[in-house]
Amino acid sequence: MTLPLNVELLHQDYQAAAAFASAILLVRIALATLALKAWGARHEEHV
């Protein structure tokens, strides 16, 4: 099961705290991906 599907399932089962925690984890993964992408783009400019 993917993380977005897990968030939806928890939300539908009225487990708001668990759904929120899973959503926060998903946001952190997205932000880390964006930060690494930006760092990689800057690193390529200097090479």
C-alpha positions in Angstrom: 0.0 0.0 0.0 1.3 3.4 -0.9 1.5 6.3 1.6 -1.2 8.4 -0.1 -3.6 5.5 -0.1 -2.7 4.8 3.6 -3.6 8.5 4.4 -6.9 8.2 2.6 -7.8 4.9 4.3 -6.9 6.2 7.8 -9.0 9.3 7.1 -12.0 7.3 6.0 -11.7 5.1 9.1 -11.9 8.3 11.3 -8.3 7.9 12.5 -7.4 11.6 12.2 -4.2 11.5 14.2 -2.7 8.6 12.3 -3.8 10.2 9.0 -2.3 13.5 9.9 1.0 11.8 11.0 1.1 9.9 7.7 0.4 13.1 5.7 3.2 15.0 7.6 5.6 12.2 6.7 4.5 12.5 3.0 5.1 16.3 3.1 8.6 15.8 4.7 9.5 13.3 1.9 8.3 15.9 -0.7 10.3 18.7 0.8 13.4 16.6 1.1 13.1 15.7 -2.6 12.7 19.3 -3.6 15.7 20.3 -1.5 17.9 17.6 -3.0 16.7 18.6 -6.5 17.6 22.3 -5.8 21.0 21.3 -4.4 21.7 19.1 -7.4 20.8 21.9 -9.8 23.2 24.3 -8.0 25.9 21.7 -7.9 25.7 21.2 -11.6 26.1 24.9 -12.3 29.4 25.0 -10.5 30.9 22.0 -12.2 
